Amino acid sequence: MRAHASKLVIGVALLLGAPFVRPAAAQSDDRIVIGVNAGVQTGAAQITDHFEFESNVETATVDVDYPTGAAVLIDGSMTLRLWHHVGVGVAASKTTQNGSANVDARIPHPLFFQQPRTVAGSQSGVGDTQTGIHFQLSYAIPATRHLTITLSGGPSYLHVSQDVVTDIKYSESYPYDVATFTSAPTEQVSAGALGFNVGGDVAWMFTRAFGIGGLVRYTRATVDLESSDRTISMDAGGVQAGGGIRLVF
Protein backbone atom coordinates (compact mmCIF):
# COMPACT_ATOMS: atom_id res chain seq x y z
CA MET A 1 0.00 0.00 0.00
CA ARG A 2 2.80 2.32 0.91
CA ALA A 3 4.57 1.47 -2.36
CA HIS A 4 1.45 2.41 -4.36
CA ALA A 5 1.09 5.66 -2.39
CA SER A 6 4.70 6.56 -3.07
CA LYS A 7 4.26 5.93 -6.79
CA LEU A 8 1.12 8.07 -6.77
CA VAL A 9 2.91 10.97 -5.06
CA ILE A 10 5.80 10.76 -7.52
CA GLY A 11 3.39 10.67 -10.48
CA VAL A 12 1.46 13.73 -9.27
CA ALA A 13 4.71 15.63 -8.66
CA LEU A 14 5.90 14.88 -12.19
CA LEU A 15 2.53 15.89 -13.63
CA LEU A 16 2.48 19.19 -11.74
CA GLY A 17 6.09 19.89 -12.61
CA ALA A 18 5.65 19.26 -16.31
CA PRO A 19 4.19 22.72 -17.19
CA PHE A 20 7.21 24.42 -15.61
CA VAL A 21 9.72 22.21 -17.40
CA ARG A 22 8.22 22.44 -20.88
CA PRO A 23 8.62 26.24 -21.43
CA ALA A 24 12.31 26.09 -20.47
CA ALA A 25 12.88 23.17 -22.82
CA ALA A 26 10.99 24.91 -25.62
CA GLN A 27 12.89 28.12 -24.99
CA SER A 28 16.19 26.32 -25.58
CA ASP A 29 15.01 25.64 -29.15
CA ASP A 30 14.14 29.29 -29.86
CA ARG A 31 16.48 30.64 -32.51
CA ILE A 32 15.27 34.19 -33.30
CA VAL A 33 14.71 37.09 -30.90
CA ILE A 34 13.29 40.40 -32.15
CA GLY A 35 13.38 43.61 -30.10
CA VAL A 36 11.63 46.93 -30.70
CA ASN A 37 12.62 49.86 -28.47
CA ALA A 38 12.08 53.57 -27.91
CA GLY A 39 14.24 55.74 -25.69
CA VAL A 40 16.95 58.40 -25.70
CA GLN A 41 20.57 58.86 -26.70
CA THR A 42 22.83 60.94 -24.46
CA GLY A 43 26.52 61.53 -23.95
CA ALA A 44 27.30 62.90 -27.41
CA ALA A 45 30.62 64.74 -27.66
CA GLN A 46 30.58 68.53 -27.95
CA ILE A 47 30.61 69.69 -31.59
CA THR A 48 32.52 72.89 -32.33
CA ASP A 49 33.29 74.65 -35.58
CA HIS A 50 35.41 77.56 -36.76
CA PHE A 51 35.43 79.37 -40.09
CA GLU A 52 36.61 82.66 -41.56
CA PHE A 53 35.67 85.02 -44.37
CA GLU A 54 36.82 88.36 -45.74
CA SER A 55 35.00 91.47 -44.52
CA ASN A 56 35.99 95.14 -44.81
CA VAL A 57 39.43 94.19 -46.19
CA GLU A 58 40.12 92.13 -43.07
CA THR A 59 39.31 88.63 -41.83
CA ALA A 60 36.14 87.90 -39.89
CA THR A 61 36.15 84.81 -37.64
CA VAL A 62 33.16 82.75 -36.53
CA ASP A 63 33.04 80.08 -33.79
CA VAL A 64 29.99 77.80 -33.46
CA ASP A 65 28.93 75.42 -30.70
CA TYR A 66 26.28 72.92 -31.77
CA PRO A 67 23.60 71.40 -29.49
CA THR A 68 24.44 68.04 -27.89
CA GLY A 69 21.42 67.36 -25.67
CA ALA A 70 19.37 64.18 -25.40
CA ALA A 71 18.09 62.80 -28.70
CA VAL A 72 14.96 60.72 -29.30
CA LEU A 73 15.82 57.08 -30.08
CA ILE A 74 13.98 54.42 -32.10
CA ASP A 75 15.65 51.01 -32.28
CA GLY A 76 14.97 47.55 -33.70
CA SER A 77 17.05 44.38 -33.52
CA MET A 78 17.09 40.72 -34.55
CA THR A 79 19.33 38.08 -32.98
CA LEU A 80 19.89 34.55 -34.30
CA ARG A 81 21.09 31.92 -31.80
CA LEU A 82 23.84 29.84 -33.36
CA TRP A 83 25.16 27.56 -30.64
CA HIS A 84 24.04 27.21 -27.02
CA HIS A 85 23.99 30.81 -25.66
CA VAL A 86 26.05 32.34 -28.49
CA GLY A 87 24.35 34.25 -31.29
CA VAL A 88 24.76 36.90 -33.94
CA GLY A 89 22.48 39.80 -34.68
CA VAL A 90 21.94 43.16 -36.27
CA ALA A 91 20.28 46.27 -34.87
CA ALA A 92 19.16 49.50 -36.53
CA SER A 93 18.82 52.74 -34.58
CA LYS A 94 17.74 56.27 -35.44
CA THR A 95 18.13 59.35 -33.27
CA THR A 96 16.86 62.88 -33.86
CA GLN A 97 17.37 66.12 -31.97
CA ASN A 98 16.78 69.83 -32.53
CA GLY A 99 18.24 72.75 -30.66
CA SER A 100 20.09 76.03 -31.01
CA ALA A 101 23.64 76.69 -32.19
CA ASN A 102 25.61 79.33 -30.30
CA VAL A 103 27.48 81.69 -32.62
CA ASP A 104 30.36 83.94 -31.56
CA ALA A 105 31.95 86.11 -34.27
CA ARG A 106 34.52 88.89 -34.65
CA ILE A 107 33.50 91.25 -37.46
CA PRO A 108 36.04 93.91 -38.67
CA HIS A 109 35.09 97.58 -38.32
CA PRO A 110 34.28 99.24 -41.68
CA LEU A 111 36.15 102.45 -40.75
CA PHE A 112 39.04 101.38 -38.51
CA PHE A 113 41.56 98.58 -38.82
CA GLN A 114 42.17 96.12 -35.98
CA GLN A 115 38.96 97.04 -34.16
CA PRO A 116 36.63 94.05 -34.66
CA ARG A 117 33.11 94.07 -33.20
CA THR A 118 31.86 91.06 -31.23
CA VAL A 119 28.67 89.59 -32.67
CA ALA A 120 27.08 86.78 -30.65
CA GLY A 121 23.73 85.07 -30.85
CA SER A 122 21.83 81.81 -31.03
CA GLN A 123 20.38 80.21 -34.15
CA SER A 124 17.37 77.98 -33.49
CA GLY A 125 16.22 75.02 -35.55
CA VAL A 126 19.66 73.42 -35.75
CA GLY A 127 19.51 69.64 -35.41
CA ASP A 128 20.90 66.33 -36.50
CA THR A 129 19.75 62.84 -37.40
CA GLN A 130 21.93 59.80 -36.78
CA THR A 131 21.18 56.40 -38.29
CA GLY A 132 23.14 53.39 -37.08
CA ILE A 133 23.52 49.80 -38.25
CA HIS A 134 25.04 47.67 -35.48
CA PHE A 135 26.42 44.18 -36.11
CA GLN A 136 26.65 42.13 -32.93
CA LEU A 137 28.09 38.97 -31.45
CA SER A 138 25.91 38.13 -28.44
CA TYR A 139 25.92 35.88 -25.40
CA ALA A 140 22.63 35.14 -23.59
CA ILE A 141 22.54 34.42 -19.86
CA PRO A 142 19.25 32.82 -18.71
CA ALA A 143 19.03 34.19 -15.16
CA THR A 144 15.60 32.66 -14.39
CA ARG A 145 12.80 30.94 -16.30
CA HIS A 146 11.46 34.38 -17.26
CA LEU A 147 14.57 36.61 -17.21
CA THR A 148 17.38 36.61 -19.78
CA ILE A 149 20.38 38.94 -19.86
CA THR A 150 22.16 39.32 -23.20
CA LEU A 151 25.57 40.94 -23.69
CA SER A 152 26.62 42.02 -27.16
CA GLY A 153 29.18 44.01 -29.13
CA GLY A 154 30.64 44.50 -32.57
CA PRO A 155 31.17 47.00 -35.41
CA SER A 156 28.74 49.79 -36.25
CA TYR A 157 28.14 52.08 -39.20
CA LEU A 158 26.83 55.52 -38.25
CA HIS A 159 25.41 57.99 -40.78
CA VAL A 160 24.91 61.60 -39.71
CA SER A 161 22.83 64.41 -41.23
CA GLN A 162 23.77 67.65 -39.47
CA ASP A 163 22.65 71.27 -39.88
CA VAL A 164 25.82 73.38 -40.24
CA VAL A 165 26.14 77.18 -39.92
CA THR A 166 27.54 78.62 -43.16
CA ASP A 167 27.39 82.39 -42.57
CA ILE A 168 26.40 85.08 -40.10
CA LYS A 169 23.96 87.94 -40.65
CA TYR A 170 24.10 91.11 -38.57
CA SER A 171 22.85 94.67 -38.49
CA GLU A 172 24.90 97.83 -37.99
CA SER A 173 24.54 101.59 -38.27
CA TYR A 174 26.83 104.63 -38.14
CA PRO A 175 29.31 105.00 -36.46
CA TYR A 176 29.45 101.15 -36.80
CA ASP A 177 31.01 100.59 -33.40
CA VAL A 178 28.35 97.97 -32.61
CA ALA A 179 27.05 95.12 -34.76
CA THR A 180 24.03 93.07 -33.73
CA PHE A 181 23.40 89.42 -34.53
CA THR A 182 20.31 88.74 -36.65
CA SER A 183 20.66 85.15 -37.94
CA ALA A 184 23.02 82.39 -39.02
CA PRO A 185 22.12 80.63 -42.28
CA THR A 186 22.60 76.86 -42.29
CA GLU A 187 22.90 73.96 -44.70
CA GLN A 188 22.47 70.23 -44.10
CA VAL A 189 25.50 68.02 -44.69
CA SER A 190 25.74 64.23 -44.42
CA ALA A 191 28.46 61.62 -43.98
CA GLY A 192 29.03 58.19 -42.47
CA ALA A 193 31.82 56.23 -40.80
CA LEU A 194 32.61 52.87 -39.22
CA GLY A 195 32.69 52.59 -35.44
CA PHE A 196 31.76 50.12 -32.72
CA ASN A 197 29.00 49.20 -30.28
CA VAL A 198 28.83 47.40 -26.94
CA GLY A 199 25.85 46.90 -24.68
CA GLY A 200 23.36 44.72 -22.92
CA ASP A 201 19.70 43.74 -23.06
CA VAL A 202 17.45 42.49 -20.25
CA ALA A 203 14.28 40.63 -21.30
CA TRP A 204 11.40 39.47 -19.10
CA MET A 205 9.21 36.94 -20.92
CA PHE A 206 5.55 36.66 -19.95
CA THR A 207 5.11 33.73 -22.32
CA ARG A 208 7.52 31.72 -24.43
CA ALA A 209 7.00 34.12 -27.35
CA PHE A 210 6.26 37.55 -25.82
CA GLY A 211 7.90 39.78 -23.25
CA ILE A 212 9.33 43.21 -22.50
CA GLY A 213 12.90 44.37 -22.18
CA GLY A 214 15.37 47.18 -21.60
CA LEU A 215 18.38 48.14 -23.70
CA VAL A 216 21.63 49.95 -22.91
CA ARG A 217 24.15 50.40 -25.72
CA TYR A 218 27.22 52.56 -26.24
CA THR A 219 28.19 53.33 -29.82
CA ARG A 220 30.78 55.67 -31.30
CA ALA A 221 32.22 56.66 -34.69
CA THR A 222 34.20 59.68 -35.86
CA VAL A 223 32.44 61.29 -38.83
CA ASP A 224 33.90 63.97 -41.10
CA LEU A 225 31.19 66.31 -42.39
CA GLU A 226 32.13 68.06 -45.64
CA SER A 227 30.66 71.55 -45.88
CA SER A 228 31.10 73.81 -48.91
CA ASP A 229 34.39 75.27 -47.65
CA ARG A 230 35.56 73.14 -44.70
CA THR A 231 35.46 69.79 -42.90
CA ILE A 232 33.82 69.38 -39.49
CA SER A 233 34.91 66.32 -37.51
CA MET A 234 32.43 65.03 -34.92
CA ASP A 235 32.10 62.02 -32.63
CA ALA A 236 28.73 60.51 -33.49
CA GLY A 237 26.82 58.15 -31.22
CA GLY A 238 26.63 58.05 -27.45
CA VAL A 239 24.83 56.12 -24.74
CA GLN A 240 21.52 54.69 -25.98
CA ALA A 241 18.93 53.58 -23.45
CA GLY A 242 15.37 52.43 -24.04
CA GLY A 243 12.77 49.76 -23.62
CA GLY A 244 10.11 47.94 -25.56
CA ILE A 245 8.79 44.54 -26.57
CA ARG A 246 10.57 41.22 -27.20
CA LEU A 247 9.31 38.56 -29.61
CA VAL A 248 10.77 35.06 -29.68
CA PHE A 249 10.41 32.50 -32.51
matplotlib code that plots the C-alpha trace (Angstrom):
import matplotlib.pyplot as plt

x = [0.0, 2.8, 4.6, 1.5, 1.1, 4.7, 4.3, 1.1, 2.9, 5.8, 3.4, 1.5, 4.7, 5.9, 2.5, 2.5, 6.1, 5.7, 4.2, 7.2, 9.7, 8.2, 8.6, 12.3, 12.9, 11.0, 12.9, 16.2, 15.0, 14.1, 16.5, 15.3, 14.7, 13.3, 13.4, 11.6, 12.6, 12.1, 14.2, 17.0, 20.6, 22.8, 26.5, 27.3, 30.6, 30.6, 30.6, 32.5, 33.3, 35.4, 35.4, 36.6, 35.7, 36.8, 35.0, 36.0, 39.4, 40.1, 39.3, 36.1, 36.1, 33.2, 33.0, 30.0, 28.9, 26.3, 23.6, 24.4, 21.4, 19.4, 18.1, 15.0, 15.8, 14.0, 15.6, 15.0, 17.0, 17.1, 19.3, 19.9, 21.1, 23.8, 25.2, 24.0, 24.0, 26.0, 24.3, 24.8, 22.5, 21.9, 20.3, 19.2, 18.8, 17.7, 18.1, 16.9, 17.4, 16.8, 18.2, 20.1, 23.6, 25.6, 27.5, 30.4, 31.9, 34.5, 33.5, 36.0, 35.1, 34.3, 36.2, 39.0, 41.6, 42.2, 39.0, 36.6, 33.1, 31.9, 28.7, 27.1, 23.7, 21.8, 20.4, 17.4, 16.2, 19.7, 19.5, 20.9, 19.7, 21.9, 21.2, 23.1, 23.5, 25.0, 26.4, 26.7, 28.1, 25.9, 25.9, 22.6, 22.5, 19.2, 19.0, 15.6, 12.8, 11.5, 14.6, 17.4, 20.4, 22.2, 25.6, 26.6, 29.2, 30.6, 31.2, 28.7, 28.1, 26.8, 25.4, 24.9, 22.8, 23.8, 22.7, 25.8, 26.1, 27.5, 27.4, 26.4, 24.0, 24.1, 22.8, 24.9, 24.5, 26.8, 29.3, 29.4, 31.0, 28.4, 27.0, 24.0, 23.4, 20.3, 20.7, 23.0, 22.1, 22.6, 22.9, 22.5, 25.5, 25.7, 28.5, 29.0, 31.8, 32.6, 32.7, 31.8, 29.0, 28.8, 25.8, 23.4, 19.7, 17.4, 14.3, 11.4, 9.2, 5.6, 5.1, 7.5, 7.0, 6.3, 7.9, 9.3, 12.9, 15.4, 18.4, 21.6, 24.2, 27.2, 28.2, 30.8, 32.2, 34.2, 32.4, 33.9, 31.2, 32.1, 30.7, 31.1, 34.4, 35.6, 35.5, 33.8, 34.9, 32.4, 32.1, 28.7, 26.8, 26.6, 24.8, 21.5, 18.9, 15.4, 12.8, 10.1, 8.8, 10.6, 9.3, 10.8, 10.4]
y = [0.0, 2.3, 1.5, 2.4, 5.7, 6.6, 5.9, 8.1, 11.0, 10.8, 10.7, 13.7, 15.6, 14.9, 15.9, 19.2, 19.9, 19.3, 22.7, 24.4, 22.2, 22.4, 26.2, 26.1, 23.2, 24.9, 28.1, 26.3, 25.6, 29.3, 30.6, 34.2, 37.1, 40.4, 43.6, 46.9, 49.9, 53.6, 55.7, 58.4, 58.9, 60.9, 61.5, 62.9, 64.7, 68.5, 69.7, 72.9, 74.6, 77.6, 79.4, 82.7, 85.0, 88.4, 91.5, 95.1, 94.2, 92.1, 88.6, 87.9, 84.8, 82.7, 80.1, 77.8, 75.4, 72.9, 71.4, 68.0, 67.4, 64.2, 62.8, 60.7, 57.1, 54.4, 51.0, 47.6, 44.4, 40.7, 38.1, 34.6, 31.9, 29.8, 27.6, 27.2, 30.8, 32.3, 34.3, 36.9, 39.8, 43.2, 46.3, 49.5, 52.7, 56.3, 59.4, 62.9, 66.1, 69.8, 72.8, 76.0, 76.7, 79.3, 81.7, 83.9, 86.1, 88.9, 91.3, 93.9, 97.6, 99.2, 102.5, 101.4, 98.6, 96.1, 97.0, 94.1, 94.1, 91.1, 89.6, 86.8, 85.1, 81.8, 80.2, 78.0, 75.0, 73.4, 69.6, 66.3, 62.8, 59.8, 56.4, 53.4, 49.8, 47.7, 44.2, 42.1, 39.0, 38.1, 35.9, 35.1, 34.4, 32.8, 34.2, 32.7, 30.9, 34.4, 36.6, 36.6, 38.9, 39.3, 40.9, 42.0, 44.0, 44.5, 47.0, 49.8, 52.1, 55.5, 58.0, 61.6, 64.4, 67.7, 71.3, 73.4, 77.2, 78.6, 82.4, 85.1, 87.9, 91.1, 94.7, 97.8, 101.6, 104.6, 105.0, 101.2, 100.6, 98.0, 95.1, 93.1, 89.4, 88.7, 85.2, 82.4, 80.6, 76.9, 74.0, 70.2, 68.0, 64.2, 61.6, 58.2, 56.2, 52.9, 52.6, 50.1, 49.2, 47.4, 46.9, 44.7, 43.7, 42.5, 40.6, 39.5, 36.9, 36.7, 33.7, 31.7, 34.1, 37.5, 39.8, 43.2, 44.4, 47.2, 48.1, 50.0, 50.4, 52.6, 53.3, 55.7, 56.7, 59.7, 61.3, 64.0, 66.3, 68.1, 71.6, 73.8, 75.3, 73.1, 69.8, 69.4, 66.3, 65.0, 62.0, 60.5, 58.1, 58.0, 56.1, 54.7, 53.6, 52.4, 49.8, 47.9, 44.5, 41.2, 38.6, 35.1, 32.5]
z = [0.0, 0.9, -2.4, -4.4, -2.4, -3.1, -6.8, -6.8, -5.1, -7.5, -10.5, -9.3, -8.7, -12.2, -13.6, -11.7, -12.6, -16.3, -17.2, -15.6, -17.4, -20.9, -21.4, -20.5, -22.8, -25.6, -25.0, -25.6, -29.2, -29.9, -32.5, -33.3, -30.9, -32.1, -30.1, -30.7, -28.5, -27.9, -25.7, -25.7, -26.7, -24.5, -23.9, -27.4, -27.7, -27.9, -31.6, -32.3, -35.6, -36.8, -40.1, -41.6, -44.4, -45.7, -44.5, -44.8, -46.2, -43.1, -41.8, -39.9, -37.6, -36.5, -33.8, -33.5, -30.7, -31.8, -29.5, -27.9, -25.7, -25.4, -28.7, -29.3, -30.1, -32.1, -32.3, -33.7, -33.5, -34.5, -33.0, -34.3, -31.8, -33.4, -30.6, -27.0, -25.7, -28.5, -31.3, -33.9, -34.7, -36.3, -34.9, -36.5, -34.6, -35.4, -33.3, -33.9, -32.0, -32.5, -30.7, -31.0, -32.2, -30.3, -32.6, -31.6, -34.3, -34.7, -37.5, -38.7, -38.3, -41.7, -40.8, -38.5, -38.8, -36.0, -34.2, -34.7, -33.2, -31.2, -32.7, -30.7, -30.8, -31.0, -34.1, -33.5, -35.6, -35.8, -35.4, -36.5, -37.4, -36.8, -38.3, -37.1, -38.2, -35.5, -36.1, -32.9, -31.5, -28.4, -25.4, -23.6, -19.9, -18.7, -15.2, -14.4, -16.3, -17.3, -17.2, -19.8, -19.9, -23.2, -23.7, -27.2, -29.1, -32.6, -35.4, -36.3, -39.2, -38.2, -40.8, -39.7, -41.2, -39.5, -39.9, -40.2, -39.9, -43.2, -42.6, -40.1, -40.6, -38.6, -38.5, -38.0, -38.3, -38.1, -36.5, -36.8, -33.4, -32.6, -34.8, -33.7, -34.5, -36.6, -37.9, -39.0, -42.3, -42.3, -44.7, -44.1, -44.7, -44.4, -44.0, -42.5, -40.8, -39.2, -35.4, -32.7, -30.3, -26.9, -24.7, -22.9, -23.1, -20.3, -21.3, -19.1, -20.9, -20.0, -22.3, -24.4, -27.3, -25.8, -23.3, -22.5, -22.2, -21.6, -23.7, -22.9, -25.7, -26.2, -29.8, -31.3, -34.7, -35.9, -38.8, -41.1, -42.4, -45.6, -45.9, -48.9, -47.6, -44.7, -42.9, -39.5, -37.5, -34.9, -32.6, -33.5, -31.2, -27.4, -24.7, -26.0, -23.4, -24.0, -23.6, -25.6, -26.6, -27.2, -29.6, -29.7, -32.5]

ax = plt.figure().add_subplot(projection="3d")
ax.plot(x, y, z, "-o")
ax.set_aspect("equal")
plt.show()
